[in-house]
Amino acid sequence: MPLSFNFFFTYLELAVFG
């Protein structure tokens, strides 16, 4: 799993929980 996917997931979490 590339880092880009990890960052995307982090951004998605911030968008949902933010």
Protein Blocks (a to p, Z undefined) as FASTA:
>chain_A
ZZklmmmmmmmmmmmmZZ
